[in-house]
Amino acid sequence: MIVIGHRVLDEKEKRELEEILRHRGFMVHFVDFDGKKTIVVSERTFPVSEVLPASFVERVIDLETSFQLAHRAFLPQGTVVRVGDVAIGGETVVVIAGPCAVESQDQLFRTAEVVRRFGGHILRGGAFKPRTSPYSFQGLGEAGLEILAKARERFGLPVVTEATSPENAELVAAYADMIQIGARNMQNFELLKKVGMLRKPVLLKRGMSATVEDLLLAAEYILSLGNFQVVLCERGIRTIERFTRNTLDLTAIPVVKELSHLPIVVDPSHGTGLREKVIPMARAAVACGADGVMVEVHPEPERALSDGPQSLRFEQFRKLMRDLEVISVLVGRELKREDIAGIVPCSGRTSRGPNPEKPRVAFLGEQGSFSSQVARRSFGEDVELLPCQNFREVFERVVRGEATHGVVPLENTITGSIHHNFDLLLEFPETFIVGERFIRVSQHLGLYPGTARDTLRVLFAHPQGFAQCGKFLERLKGVRIINVGSTEEAARRTAEFGPGSGCISSDEAIAKYGLEKVEEDIEDNPRNFTRFIIIATRFEPLPEHDKVSCVFALRNYPGALYEALGVFARRGVNLLKLESRPFIGRPWEYLFYVDWEGNLVEEKYRQLLEELRTRSTFLRVLGSYRNAWKLEV
């Protein structure tokens, strides 16, 4: 049983309550949660109303399990653990990468630079190494911790490293942003108690012979001491299989997600022991719901002092990050990225400083719309969201300076381009594209509570929602279709209309208004993705940008388009998109919108634009940014 209070009990109150319950045959444990309330935990149910004043009790949870604080019933919304400025859990996927062991400053710095450059989020590396053989490399100890701290300072990556005993846990906590508990120590209960008291984020690995219940009970030790910053890690278990180092138990991911509120990451390096198997298993881990992956990366794996055969080479790590960018979108999440958040207009130019202006992001609809989800994923929790009634208002608020950025959809894989927003890009020349995001759009049928499919009379949806679900609509008879301004509004109008109504909307919006989700994924094709662009009034062209958007018009003569496209072909520049649109106000003239791989900094691409300009009657660069959807050729 868990009793959640409204406030924190002082020590005297705890002693008195413990004494009362002890005399009645009950043992209880007190945990102060988040500095705001005391939780009373007991392995047996006791009469709460006879012992505790009603004014203290906020909620009582009855559980038939020993991992009570780790159980999802305690925090149904899930836990997000913060390691430095990185959030593990929630809507993003996090990558932890680095060598198995810190061998030297040069080795770690070379690896950290690559982890940072290719988009990794947390740097791993062992300073203390528990090894099966007493003759194997045991780590550099505190010298290794010092190197990790220097790497954090230089590359801006939080670091995680292992504590191997209660005696060195405090030393590790003094240097690291997150303490790892290795597989061999998962049931070192004194160590678990120690890191529980240190209140530092903990990465808890599953033991090589442990069940999922064993893992959650190990986490319970840490939680029971008031440290709720725990991330679980599936790293493979020992079975009769001999072709891999361990058997990576990916079924543990959905099992843990159902049982516990704690985030969970997967370590395919230890799970397979073979670098060629790491990338496919990392992709599978994200596909089945992991909050992140933890992989070993080494500049020279064949010379590694620990776990060389399972360590990725730098180029393999780059491919892994590319793959995870796409896989995460397929499952409705996103690889955590930093090319948008933290880049906002400040003092007339783009700022990447330590104290940038707080982002204010304009988007269509209210909280629960797909646009609001993209805004949150792009800018994180520390963002002010500005709802808008239409796409024009998004552009207007950005131009007026009310918003630092705007989020608008540009194209969908089922319904094609959203032409109105192409036109708005030209109508508001003060705006530029500074980033893009892709989101998988899962459309669901939500009904007002008590409404059945055969009693449905009114259906609300955004026009794009109706367009994406054409085959579903064909099956409906006698239902009135009403267009609304956003996905969120469809759910809100259903709640306001009452019985007999329904909507095509998102999970978030359906839950927000208390509707019943009766049918999932009703879109015509499951490969239903929408590309959103991030707009701002200023942007800074950077060498790391690898995508440019522009629009141009041509003179009317045979071969004009062929010659314009030759500007790209002669330089070996890949076109990602080419679309023509009517030139508004100039009958029978057309604009060509082009996305291409490159940037606005290198001389090769600057020359490309100059030549294109000479062949065009009109040319405007819409922006440069990071390509959010890369596929290996």
N, C-alpha and C positions, 0 to 999 in steps of 0.2 A: 504494500500500500504506500502511495505517496500522498502526503498532505501538503499542499502549496499554500503558504500564508500570504497575507497582504503586506507584511512588514518584516523587518529583521528582529528576531528575538535577541535580547541581551543574554550574557552568560548566566546570570542568576535565573532568568526565566527558563533557560534550557535545563539547568540543573534541577529545578523544581519539577518541571514536566517529566524529565527522565526518571526522577525518583517516584513520581506518581505511577508512571507506566511500569516501572520495574516491580513495584509492589503488586501490580495486577498481572504480572507474568509476561510483560511485553518488553522487548529490547528495541530501542529506536536509535536512529542516527540523524544528526542535524547537519544540513548543508546550507550555507548562505549563498544564494544565487544572485549574481550580478549586482551585489551590494544593495539590493532592494527588497529582498524577501527571504525568509527562512523556509526551507523544505524539510519536512519530517518524513523519514524513510523507515519502513518497518517490513520485515519479511513475513509478518503475520498481520491480519486485519484486526484493528482495535476499534472500540466504540468512540469515534471522534467527538460526537456531540456531548459525551459524558466527561470528556477530558479537556477539550479545547473550547474556548469561547467562540461563538459563531462569528463575532466581529473579526477574528483573526483568520478564519478559513476562507480562502479564495476558491479552492478547487480540491477535490479528492479524486484520486485515480486508483482504481483497484486493478491489480495486475497479477497474473499467474506466471510470473517469471522472476528470476533473481537479478537480471540486468534491468533494473527499474528506471534508473536515471538515463540509461542509454536507449531505452525503448522509445519508439516513435510517439507513443501516446503522451509522453511527457512534453515534447515539443513537436506537435504535428507539422508545423510549418517548415521544419528542418533547421539545422544549424549551419551558419556560415562562419568559418574560422579565418581570422585575419592574421597573415604573416607579413609583417611590414605593411606595404601598401597592396599586397596581393590577397584577394578573397578566394577561399577554397569552399566550394559549395555554391548554390544558387544557379544562375543561368550560364555561367562561363565555365570553360574547361581550362585547367591549369597544367603546365608542364614543368616538372622538377627535373633538372638534368645536371650532370657533372660526373667527375671520375668516382670510382668506387672509393679510392683512398687519395688523400692529399699526399703527394710524393715530393713536391717541390713548389716553390713559388712560380717558376716558369711554367711548369706543367699545369697548375691550376689557373694561372692568368690566361694562358693560351686557350684553355677550355672555356673559361668564363666569358672571354671576348666573343667566342663563337656562340655560346648559349644566348648571350644578350643579342647579338647581331641577328640571329635567326628567330628570335621571338620567345625564347624560354623565359620563365617567370621567377623561378627560385633555383639557386645554385646548391647542389648537394656535393658532399665530399667527406670522407671519413677521416677524422683525426685519431680516434681510438678504434681499432679494428679487432673484434673478437674473431679469431680464426680457429678452424678445426685442428690444424697442426700447430703445436707450440713453436715450430721453427719458421713459420710463415711470417711475413711482414705484419707487424702489429700496429702500424701507424706512427705518426710523428708526435702524438700527444699534444701538449699545449703549443708547441711550435706550429703544429698543423692548424690549431684553432686561430693562432695569430695570422697565418696566411689567409685563412678564410675571411677573417675580419678585414684584412687589407683588400681582398677581392671584392667584398661588399662595398667598401668605400670607393674603390676605383670604378666598378662596373654598375653600381646601383642595384644589385640583386640581393634580396634577402637570402640568408644561408640556413641550411638544415644540416645537422651532423649528429652522430650517434653518441649517446651516453651509455656506457657499458656497465656502470655500477653506481650505487647510491653515493659512493665516495667522489666520483668525478662529475656527477650530475650538475652540481652548482658551478663548477668550472666551465662546463659546456654551456650552461645557461648564461654565463657572463659574456660569452662571445657570440653565441648563435641566436638567430631569430626564432628557431624552431628546434626542439629536441626530438631526435629519432630514438625510438625503442626498437631494437632489431628483433628479428624472428627468434633468436636464441634467448632473448630476455623477455619475451612476451609474458611469461609467468614468473618473472623475478619480482615478486610482490613488493619487496622493500624498495626496489627501484621505481615501481609504479607509484607507490605512496610518495616517494621523494619528488617526482616530477609533478604529482598532483599538488603538492604544497608549493612548488616553485611558481605555479600559475603562468607558465610559459606555454605557447602552442606546442602540441605534441603530435608527432607522426608515429602511430602505433602499428607495427607490422604484425601480421598473422604468423603464428608459429608454424614451423614446417609440418607438425603433426596435429595441429589444433583444429577444432571444429569452429564453425561460425559462432556458436554459443560461447566457446572458450574465449574467442576474440572479444566479444561484447562484454563478457564478465571481466576481462582484463581492462577494458575501457572503463568499466564501472568503478574499479579501484581509483582511477584518476578522477573521475567525475565526483565520486563520493567525498573527495577532499576539496571540492569547490572549483576545480579546474575543468571548465566545459569547452576549452579550446583543443579538442581532440579530433584528429583526422585518422581514419582507419586506412590500412594499406594491405591489399591482397597481393602476395608475392609468390604464390605457388605453394603447394604442399607436396610432401614426399609420398610417392606411390610406388607401384611395382614397375612403372615405366622407366626405361633406361636410355632412351634416345634423346631425352631432354633432361636438364638438371633437376627440374621439378615439374609438377603438373599444375599449370596455371588454371585455377578454379574460377572461371569467369561467371559461373552460376552464383557465386557468392555475392556478386554485385547487386542483381535484383533482389536477392534474399535479404541482404543488409538494408537496401533501400526500403523494403517493406517493414523490416523489424525495427530499424533505428533511424533517429534523426541526424546521426553523425555523417559527415561527408566521407567518401571513400575514394581512394586513388588506387591505381594498379601499377605494379612493378614488373613489366614483362622481361626485364633484363635477368632478374633472379628467377622469374617464372619459367623461362626457357633455357637460360644459360648459353644461348647461341645468338650472336648478333644478327644473323640472317632471319631469325624468327621474331626479333623484337618489334620491327615495324608492323607486320601483319597483326600481331597480338595487341599492340598498342591501338591500332585502328579498331580492332574488335572490342577492346575495353571501353573506348569512347562510345561505340555503337550500342553497347549494352547498358550504358548509363553511368559510367564512372565519372567522378568529378575532376579527374585529372590522371596523368600518367607520370611515373618516375622512371627515368632511364639513365643508364650509365654511358658517358661519353668520354673519350680519351684521345689525345692527339696522336698517340702511337700505341694502339692496343696491344700489339705484339710485344711491347716492352713494358707493359703495365705490371706493377708489383702485386696487383690484386685484381682478379676477375677480368683479365684481358679478353678472353674468348667471347664474353657477352657484352663488351663495350662497343658502342657505335663509333664509327669514324665520323669526322666532321661533316662530310658530304651526305652520309646517311642520316645524320641528325637534321640537316636541312630538308631532306626529302620527307622525313617524319613530320616536321612542322607543316610542310606544304599539304601532306595528306590529312593531317588532323584539322586543318582549316576547313577542308571540304566535308570531312566526316562529321564534324561537330554541327555544321549547318543541317546536314541530312537528318539528324536526330533532334532538331529544334533547339540547339544550343549554339554557342560560339566560342571559339578559341579566344581567350583573353588577349586583347591587343591594346596598344598604347598610341596608335597613330592619330586618334581623334581626341580622346580624353586627355586633358592637359595642354591642348593646343587651342588657345582662345585669343581673340584680338585683345590687345592690351597696349595702351599708349601708342596707338597708330600702327602697330606691327604685331606679328605673331609672337607669342611668348611661350617659352618652354621652361621658364624659371621655376623656382621652388614654391612660389606663391602666386600662381596664375589666378586670373579672375574666375570666379565660380561660374561654370557653364550655365547658361539659360537657353533651353532648347525648345523651339516651337515645333509642334507636330499636329497632325489632324486628329480630331476626336478628343476623348478623355482617357483616363487611365483604363487600360484594358484593350485599347485598340492595338493593332499590329504595329502602328507607328510609335506608340508609347513604349512598346517592348523593345523596338530597335533603339529608341532614344536612351533607355535605361542601359541596354547592353553596350552602347557606344560610349557613354559618359559615366557609368557607374552610379552609385547611390548618392554621391554628393553633387547633385544636379537639380536645378530648378526647372520643372517641366511646365511649359506654357501651352495649354490646349487651344486649338484653333478650329473655327467652323468650316474652313475650306482651305485649299492649297494656296490660293492667292494671299490669304491672311498670313500663312507661314512665311512667304516671301516678304510681305510688307513689314512684318514684325522684325525680321532680320535686317532689312534695309533701314528701318527707323532706329535700330539699336536696342530695341526692347529685348531681343534675343541675340545671343552670341552665335547661335547656330540654328539651322532648321533641318528637319528630317522629312523627306518626301519620297514616295515610291516612283520609280521611273519605268520599270517593265516587269512583266510577270510571264512565267514560262508557259502558261495556258492561254492567257488573254492578250499577250503581246505588250507593246509599248503603251504607256499612259501619255498620250500625245499632248494633253493640256499642259503637263509639267515640262515637256520639251519647249513649248511655246513660252511658258513663264520664265525659263532660263534666259530667253532672249529679251523678254519684256522688262526684266529686271537686270540690266547689265552690271549693276553694282555687286551681284552675287557670283560666287565661284563654287565649284565642286571641290571640297577639301577631303572627302572620304566617301567610302561606300560600305554598305553592309548587305548581306544576303540573309533572308530568313525563310525557313520552310513554313508555308502557310497551310495549317491544318484547319479546315472548316468543319464545324460541328453543328448539328441540329439541337437547339435548345428550346424547350417548351415551358410555358408557364405551368407551375405546379398543379397537377391534377388534369392537365390537358393531355389527351391521347392523340396518336397520329390520325385516327379517323374523326376526331372532333376539331382538328386544326382548321381554322378559317382564315387567319391572317398571318402572313410571314414577312418579317422585316429583315432587310440585309442591305449592305452597301452594294452598289451596282457591280463592283468587281467580284463580290461574293456570289451574286447571282450568276455572273458570267462564268465563274470557275466551277459552278455546280449545275451546269445545264442538264446533264443526264438525270440528276436527282430531281430537278424541278419537273422534268417530263413525267415523272411518276405521280406527281401530286395532281389531284383533281378537285376543282371547286375551291381552291385556296387563293385568296387575294394577295398579290405580290406588291409590297410597298418598299420603294427605295429610300434609304436614309444616308446620312452623311459619312458614317464611319462604322466600323465593326462594333465598337463599344456602344454606339447609339442604337444599333439593332437590338442588343440585349436590354438596354435601358427602356426602349419603347415597348418591348415585350412585357417587362415588369410593370410598366404603367398601364398598358392596355388590359391585361388581366387574362382570365380564362379564354381559351380558344385561340390564343396567339402563340407564335413561336418566332425563332430567329435563326439565321445562319451567322455564326459568330465564333469567337475564339474561346478556348478553355477559360482563360482569365476573366473575360467579360461575363460568360455564363455563370461562373462561380460568384463573381462580384455582385450580381443581382439575384442570386438565389434561385436560378432556373434549373430545370432538370435536363441534363444532357442525355438524350435518348438515342442518338446515332452519331458515330464518330467518323471523321475523314470522309466526308461526302463529296469532296471535290472530284472532278472528272478524271484526273490523273494524279497519282500519289507524288509524282515529281513536280510538285507545285511550289515554286520558289518565286519570291519577289525580291528584286534588287532595289534597295533604297540608296539615295545619295544624301550626303551631309553637305549643306550649303553654309557659307559664311561670306562676309563682305571683304575679307582679306585672307590671303593665304601666302605661304612662303614656299616657292619651288625648292625641292630638296633632291639631292642625288639619290636617296633611297626610294624616292617615288618611282614606281614602275608602270604607271598607267596615266595616260593623258586623254582628255576629252576636248574636242573642238568641233566647230561647225563652220561650214564654208558654202559659198555659192559660186557658180561657174558661168562663164559666157556660153551662149547657145550656139555651138558649132559641133560638127561630127568629131568624136574622139576626145572631147573636153574632159569627160570623167575618166576615160582611159589614161590620159596624160596626167591627171591629178593623182590617180592611184599609183602611177609609175613613180611618183615622188617617194612613196613609201617602199615600193618594191625594190628600187635601185639601191636603197640603203639597208635592205634586209629587215625592215621594220614590220612586225606582225600586226595586222588589223584585227581587233577584237569585236568590233561592231561597225556596221555601215547602214545607215537608214536615211531615206529621203523624206522631207516634210514640205508642204507648201510654204512658200515665203509669204507670210501674212501681209496683205496690202499690196502685193505685186502679183497680179493674176498670171497663172501658168509659169511662174518661176518657182524653183525648188531649192531648198537647203539640204545639205548633206551633213548628217551628224556622224562623227567618227570617234571611236575609242581605239587607241593604239598603245602598244607596249613601249614604254620609254619614259623620259622625264623632260623637264624644261631647263636643265642645267648643262648637260653635256653638249659639246659643240656639234656633234653629229645631228642631234635632234633640233638644235637651234637653226642649223642650216636647212633642215627639212622644212621647218615652219617658214623660213624666208622664201624658199622656192615655192612652197604652196601658196604663199601670199601673192607672189607674182602671177600665179595662174588663176587667182580667184578674184571675183568682184566684191567679195565680202569674206572676211575671216575673223573668227573670234575664238580665242582659247578659253574654254569653260573651266579648266582647272587641271591640276595634277595631284596624284594621291597614291596610296598603296592599293594594289590589286587584291581584292578580298576573296577572289575565287581563282585559284591557279590549278591547272591540271597538267600533269607531266605528259609530255609528248613522246 
